Amino acid sequence: MSYNQKVWLGILVLCSLFWLAVIGGVLSAHKAFDRAQMQNQQEYTAKYSQHYQGAAASSQPLQARSHT
């Protein structure tokens, strides 16, 4: 293997490692974003369900009072 071939092989290996690191970083960031988005959605659902349950509970006594 000549010197030029070794240089080009080294460049090819370095470029491959660089792009693998870039792709790995993008995928890792995407997973982190998905986890954060899922957590935000769960928090919103929990808050909304507590609010809805609270509103339903507060309206039930009013309905019961109006019937008697």
C-alpha positions, 0 to 999 in steps of 0.5 A, a space after each residue: 500500500 503506497 503512502 497516498 493510499 494510506 493517507 486517503 484511507 486515513 481520511 476516509 476513516 476519519 470522515 466515517 467516524 465524524 459522520 457516525 458521531 454526527 448521526 449518533 448525536 442527532 439520534 440522541 437529541 431526537 430521543 431526548 426531545 421525544 422523552 421531554 415531549 412525552 413528559 410534557 404531554 403526560 403532565 398536561 394530561 394529568 393537570 387537565 384530568 385533575 381540573 376536569 375531575 375537580 370541575 365535575 365534582 364541584 358541579 355534582 353537588 350543585 345538581 343534587 341541590 337543584 333536584 331537592 
